[in-house]
Amino acid sequence: MKTVHIDVSNGYDVLIGRGLLDSAGEKCVSLFGKCRAMIVADDTVANLYLERVLKSFENAGMPAFVFVFPAGEASKNKDTLFEILESAAENGLCRNDIMVALGGGVAGDLAGLASALWQRGIKLVQLPTTLLAAVDSSVGGKTAVDLENGKNLAGVFHQPSLVICDVETFKTLPAEVFACGMAEVIKYGVLFDKELFEEAGNGISDIESTVEKCVMLKGRCVAEDEFDFGSRRLLNLGHTFAHSIEKISEYKFAHGEAVAIGMVMAAELSAKMNICDPSLADEIREALIKNDLPVSCSFSFEEIKSGMVNDKKRNGDKIAFILPERIGKCVIENIKSSEI
């Protein structure tokens, strides 16, 4: 098992290994004592892993109850959020109890925000079951739900108290869902690590080490700028475009797919601004294609731009774009809406 410590205001560990779901309850009891747990999962993940997780908590002497919601981005809304909170109330969840997010990014966001709101904040445990959640969304404390006007517009920063990543769960992922996680792995390579980028393009040989490297890179960035006002904004590479693409497509493009397209667009914009060589977009495009990810979409630029108006990365009349200089180095450019 590998352990990465995230050095934020309430520091926590990310545990990465195989078969960790079976000892999740034991690890929670050792850290939090014998309290109660509320497990939040979508129906797809519940069918695959909920029984194992419940047995783990039962064996550890930690009573648990469950909230299951329909899988998909469409569930990441205020209605599901308040259903989770009502379930917490009905089951008498207390301030010394914990909330557990079992699944991908949607479960993590919903349980994360619910745990931040419930009785003004209780402890959160992330059990990511997708590659994307493992390398990205389960770490860093961003929680949110979507609104009609855009993605992730209502949320808070609420760091987990523990992240347990069982990489065996990746074996049950559909190919396109695993590919979405690879988009985030490639993103970390473009941002910080040329060797990681090349490895992602040629095929990952050691998934545990890849997850560990991505978590370490993200953890370092989060530790420097926990609340996303400075260097942490680099982690939004491709996302300024991606969130708009997701919304316009009515979430037919998954998050990782939209990020892949957004990274190519960011490289093309960077070349137009003479920040990088024009060949860089081709290099990124090739790595994404090798991982069966889309690199373009049919939406017009005006459509994509219109979706950026309500994005969190907008500040006044400027929108923040993360633009690559080369593989392993990116910069933040604030561009006026009228100049995009």
C-alpha positions as CSV (number, residue, x, y, z in Angstrom):
1,M,0.0,0.0,0.0
2,K,1.2,3.5,-0.9
3,T,0.4,6.5,1.3
4,V,0.4,10.2,0.2
5,H,-0.1,12.9,2.8
6,I,-2.0,16.0,1.8
7,D,-0.5,18.9,3.7
8,V,-3.5,21.3,4.1
9,S,-5.0,22.9,7.1
10,N,-6.5,19.6,8.3
11,G,-4.0,17.3,6.7
12,Y,-5.0,13.8,5.7
13,D,-3.7,10.6,4.0
14,V,-4.5,9.1,0.7
15,L,-4.1,5.3,0.8
16,I,-3.5,3.6,-2.6
17,G,-3.4,-0.1,-3.0
18,R,-5.3,-3.3,-3.9
19,G,-8.2,-4.9,-1.9
20,L,-8.5,-1.8,0.3
21,L,-12.3,-1.7,0.2
22,D,-12.3,-4.8,2.5
23,S,-10.4,-3.0,5.2
24,A,-12.1,0.4,4.8
25,G,-14.2,0.1,8.0
26,E,-11.2,-1.0,10.0
27,K,-9.2,2.0,8.8
28,C,-12.1,4.4,9.6
29,V,-12.5,3.0,13.1
30,S,-8.8,3.4,13.8
31,L,-9.0,7.0,12.8
32,F,-12.4,8.1,14.0
33,G,-13.4,5.6,16.7
34,K,-16.6,3.7,16.7
35,C,-19.0,6.3,15.4
36,R,-21.7,5.8,12.6
37,A,-21.2,6.1,8.9
38,M,-23.6,7.3,6.1
39,I,-22.5,5.8,2.7
40,V,-23.5,7.7,-0.4
41,A,-23.2,5.9,-3.8
42,D,-24.9,5.7,-7.2
43,D,-26.9,2.7,-8.1
44,T,-24.2,1.3,-10.5
45,V,-21.4,1.4,-7.9
46,A,-23.8,0.2,-5.2
47,N,-24.5,-3.0,-7.2
48,L,-20.8,-3.6,-7.6
49,Y,-19.2,-2.7,-4.2
50,L,-21.7,-1.6,-1.6
51,E,-22.1,-5.1,0.0
52,R,-18.3,-5.4,0.4
53,V,-18.1,-1.9,2.0
54,L,-21.0,-2.5,4.3
55,K,-19.5,-5.8,5.5
56,S,-16.2,-4.0,6.1
57,F,-17.9,-1.5,8.3
58,E,-19.9,-4.2,10.1
59,N,-16.8,-6.3,10.8
60,A,-15.1,-3.2,12.2
61,G,-18.1,-2.5,14.6
62,M,-19.1,0.8,12.8
63,P,-22.9,0.9,12.1
64,A,-23.6,2.2,8.6
65,F,-26.6,3.2,6.6
66,V,-26.9,4.0,2.9
67,F,-28.2,6.6,0.4
68,V,-28.3,5.4,-3.2
69,F,-29.0,7.8,-6.1
70,P,-29.3,7.3,-9.9
71,A,-25.9,7.2,-11.7
72,G,-24.9,10.1,-13.9
73,E,-24.2,13.8,-13.9
74,A,-27.9,14.5,-14.0
75,S,-28.1,13.6,-10.3
76,K,-25.6,16.2,-9.3
77,N,-28.1,18.8,-8.4
78,K,-29.7,20.5,-5.4
79,D,-32.6,18.0,-5.3
80,T,-30.3,15.0,-4.7
81,L,-28.2,17.1,-2.3
82,F,-31.2,17.8,-0.1
83,E,-32.4,14.2,-0.3
84,I,-29.1,13.2,1.1
85,L,-29.5,15.7,3.9
86,E,-33.1,14.6,4.7
87,S,-31.8,11.0,4.8
88,A,-29.1,12.1,7.3
89,A,-31.8,13.7,9.4
90,E,-34.1,10.7,9.3
91,N,-31.3,8.3,10.3
92,G,-30.1,10.6,13.1
93,L,-26.6,11.3,11.8
94,C,-24.6,13.1,14.5
95,R,-21.8,15.6,14.3
96,N,-19.2,13.0,15.4
97,D,-20.3,10.6,12.7
98,I,-18.8,10.4,9.2
99,M,-20.1,10.5,5.6
100,V,-18.5,8.2,3.0
101,A,-18.5,8.9,-0.7
102,L,-18.3,5.6,-2.6
103,G,-17.9,6.0,-6.3
104,G,-16.7,8.5,-8.9
105,G,-16.8,12.3,-9.0
106,V,-20.5,12.7,-8.8
107,A,-20.7,10.7,-5.5
108,G,-17.7,12.5,-4.2
109,D,-19.1,16.0,-5.0
110,L,-22.6,15.2,-3.5
111,A,-21.3,13.5,-0.4
112,G,-18.6,16.1,0.0
113,L,-21.0,19.0,-0.1
114,A,-23.6,17.2,2.1
115,S,-21.0,16.5,4.7
116,A,-19.9,20.1,4.7
117,L,-23.5,21.3,5.2
118,W,-24.7,18.7,7.6
119,Q,-24.8,20.2,11.1
120,R,-22.2,22.8,9.8
121,G,-19.7,20.1,8.9
122,I,-18.9,16.5,9.6
123,K,-15.9,14.3,8.6
124,L,-15.8,13.0,5.0
125,V,-14.2,9.8,3.7
126,Q,-13.6,9.3,0.0
127,L,-13.6,5.8,-1.5
128,P,-13.0,6.6,-5.2
129,T,-13.8,3.7,-7.6
130,T,-12.9,5.5,-10.9
131,L,-9.5,6.5,-12.1
132,L,-10.7,10.1,-12.6
133,A,-11.9,10.3,-9.0
134,A,-8.7,8.6,-7.7
135,V,-6.2,10.9,-9.4
136,D,-8.3,14.1,-9.2
137,S,-11.7,14.8,-7.7
138,S,-11.3,12.8,-4.4
139,V,-8.3,14.9,-3.4
140,G,-8.3,18.7,-2.7
141,G,-11.6,19.4,-1.0
142,K,-13.7,20.8,-3.9
143,T,-17.4,19.9,-3.6
144,A,-20.3,21.2,-5.6
145,V,-23.5,20.6,-7.5
146,D,-24.5,21.8,-10.9
147,L,-27.1,24.6,-11.5
148,E,-29.2,25.2,-14.6
149,N,-26.7,27.9,-15.6
150,G,-23.6,25.9,-15.3
151,K,-21.5,23.1,-13.8
152,N,-20.2,23.2,-10.2
153,L,-21.6,26.6,-9.4
154,A,-22.8,25.9,-5.9
155,G,-20.2,24.4,-3.6
156,V,-17.7,24.8,-0.8
157,F,-14.2,23.7,0.0
158,H,-14.4,20.7,2.4
159,Q,-11.3,18.6,2.7
160,P,-11.8,14.8,3.3
161,S,-10.4,13.3,6.4
162,L,-9.3,10.2,4.6
163,V,-9.1,8.9,1.0
164,I,-8.9,5.2,0.4
165,C,-8.2,4.2,-3.2
166,D,-8.6,0.5,-4.1
167,V,-7.3,0.3,-7.7
168,E,-8.9,-3.1,-8.1
169,T,-12.2,-1.2,-8.7
170,F,-10.8,0.1,-12.0
171,K,-11.2,-3.4,-13.5
172,T,-14.9,-3.0,-13.6
173,L,-14.8,0.4,-15.4
174,P,-16.1,0.6,-18.9
175,A,-13.3,1.5,-21.3
176,E,-14.7,5.0,-22.0
177,V,-14.9,5.7,-18.2
178,F,-11.3,4.6,-17.7
179,A,-10.3,6.8,-20.6
180,C,-11.8,9.8,-18.9
181,G,-9.5,9.2,-16.0
182,M,-6.6,9.0,-18.4
183,A,-7.5,12.5,-19.6
184,E,-6.7,13.8,-16.1
185,V,-3.5,11.8,-16.0
186,I,-2.4,13.4,-19.2
187,K,-3.4,16.8,-17.8
188,Y,-1.0,16.3,-14.9
189,G,1.7,15.4,-17.4
190,V,1.1,18.5,-19.5
191,L,1.1,20.6,-16.3
192,F,4.0,19.3,-14.4
193,D,5.7,16.1,-15.6
194,K,6.9,15.3,-19.1
195,E,7.8,11.7,-18.1
196,L,4.2,11.1,-16.9
197,F,2.9,12.6,-20.1
198,E,5.0,10.2,-22.2
199,E,4.1,7.3,-20.1
200,A,0.4,8.1,-20.4
201,G,0.7,8.3,-24.2
202,N,2.5,5.0,-24.4
203,G,0.3,3.0,-22.0
204,I,0.4,2.8,-18.2
205,S,2.3,-0.2,-16.8
206,D,1.9,0.4,-13.1
207,I,-1.5,1.9,-12.2
208,E,-0.7,2.2,-8.5
209,S,2.4,4.3,-9.1
210,T,0.5,6.4,-11.7
211,V,-2.2,7.2,-9.1
212,E,0.4,7.9,-6.5
213,K,2.3,10.3,-8.8
214,C,-0.9,12.2,-9.8
215,V,-2.0,12.5,-6.2
216,M,1.4,13.8,-5.1
217,L,1.4,16.4,-7.9
218,K,-2.1,17.5,-7.0
219,G,-1.4,17.5,-3.3
220,R,1.6,19.7,-3.7
221,C,-0.5,22.2,-5.7
222,V,-3.4,22.1,-3.2
223,A,-1.0,22.6,-0.3
224,E,0.4,25.8,-1.9
225,D,-3.0,27.3,-2.6
226,E,-5.8,25.4,-0.8
227,F,-8.6,27.8,-1.8
228,D,-7.8,28.2,-5.5
229,F,-6.8,31.8,-5.7
230,G,-3.3,31.4,-7.1
231,S,-1.2,28.5,-8.4
232,R,-3.9,25.9,-7.8
233,R,-5.8,27.4,-10.8
234,L,-3.3,25.6,-13.0
235,L,-5.3,22.4,-12.3
236,N,-8.0,23.8,-14.4
237,L,-6.1,23.1,-17.6
238,G,-8.7,22.4,-20.3
239,H,-11.6,23.0,-17.9
240,T,-12.5,26.6,-19.0
241,F,-13.6,25.0,-22.3
242,A,-14.6,21.7,-20.8
243,H,-17.3,22.9,-18.4
244,S,-19.0,24.8,-21.3
245,I,-18.8,21.8,-23.6
246,E,-20.4,19.6,-21.0
247,K,-23.3,22.0,-20.4
248,I,-23.9,22.6,-24.1
249,S,-23.9,18.9,-24.8
250,E,-26.4,18.4,-21.9
251,Y,-23.6,16.3,-20.4
252,K,-23.5,13.8,-23.3
253,F,-19.8,14.6,-23.2
254,A,-18.4,13.1,-20.0
255,H,-16.1,15.3,-17.9
256,G,-12.9,13.6,-19.0
257,E,-13.9,13.7,-22.6
258,A,-14.6,17.4,-22.4
259,V,-11.3,18.0,-20.6
260,A,-9.5,16.2,-23.4
261,I,-11.1,18.5,-26.0
262,G,-10.4,21.5,-23.8
263,M,-6.7,20.7,-23.5
264,V,-6.4,20.7,-27.3
265,M,-8.3,24.0,-27.5
266,A,-6.0,25.4,-24.8
267,A,-2.9,24.4,-26.7
268,E,-4.3,25.9,-29.9
269,L,-5.1,29.2,-28.1
270,S,-1.6,29.2,-26.6
271,A,-0.1,28.8,-30.1
272,K,-2.3,31.7,-31.4
273,M,-0.9,33.9,-28.6
274,N,2.7,32.8,-29.4
275,I,3.1,31.2,-26.0
276,C,3.9,27.7,-27.4
277,D,5.0,26.1,-30.6
278,P,2.0,25.1,-32.9
279,S,3.2,21.5,-32.8
280,L,2.3,21.2,-29.1
281,A,-1.4,20.8,-29.8
282,D,-0.5,17.9,-32.1
283,E,1.6,16.3,-29.4
284,I,-1.3,16.6,-26.9
285,R,-3.8,15.5,-29.5
286,E,-1.8,12.3,-30.3
287,A,-1.6,11.3,-26.6
288,L,-5.3,11.7,-26.2
289,I,-6.1,9.8,-29.3
290,K,-3.9,6.9,-28.2
291,N,-6.2,6.7,-25.1
292,D,-9.4,6.7,-27.2
293,L,-10.4,10.2,-26.1
294,P,-12.1,12.8,-28.3
295,V,-10.0,15.8,-29.4
296,S,-12.7,18.0,-31.1
297,C,-16.4,18.7,-31.0
298,S,-19.0,20.2,-33.4
299,F,-20.0,23.2,-31.3
300,S,-19.1,26.7,-32.6
301,F,-16.8,28.9,-30.7
302,E,-19.6,31.3,-30.0
303,E,-21.6,28.5,-28.3
304,I,-18.6,27.5,-26.2
305,K,-17.8,31.1,-25.3
306,S,-21.4,31.7,-24.2
307,G,-21.0,28.9,-21.7
308,M,-18.0,30.5,-20.1
309,V,-19.9,33.6,-19.0
310,N,-21.0,32.0,-15.7
311,D,-17.9,29.9,-15.1
312,K,-16.1,30.2,-11.8
313,K,-12.9,31.1,-13.6
314,R,-14.4,34.4,-14.7
315,N,-13.3,37.5,-12.8
316,G,-15.1,40.7,-14.0
317,D,-14.7,40.9,-17.7
318,K,-11.8,38.5,-17.8
319,I,-11.7,34.7,-18.0
320,A,-8.7,32.7,-16.7
321,F,-7.2,30.2,-19.2
322,I,-4.5,27.7,-18.4
323,L,-2.2,27.6,-21.4
324,P,0.7,25.3,-22.0
325,E,4.2,26.7,-22.8
326,R,5.6,23.2,-23.3
327,I,4.9,19.7,-21.8
328,G,5.5,20.1,-18.1
329,K,4.9,23.9,-17.9
330,C,1.8,25.9,-18.1
331,V,0.8,29.5,-17.4
332,I,-2.3,31.3,-16.3
333,E,-3.6,34.0,-18.7
334,N,-6.5,36.3,-17.9
335,I,-8.1,37.3,-21.2
336,K,-10.8,39.8,-21.6
337,S,-14.1,38.3,-22.9
338,S,-14.1,40.7,-25.9
339,E,-10.6,39.5,-26.9
340,I,-11.1,35.8,-26.8
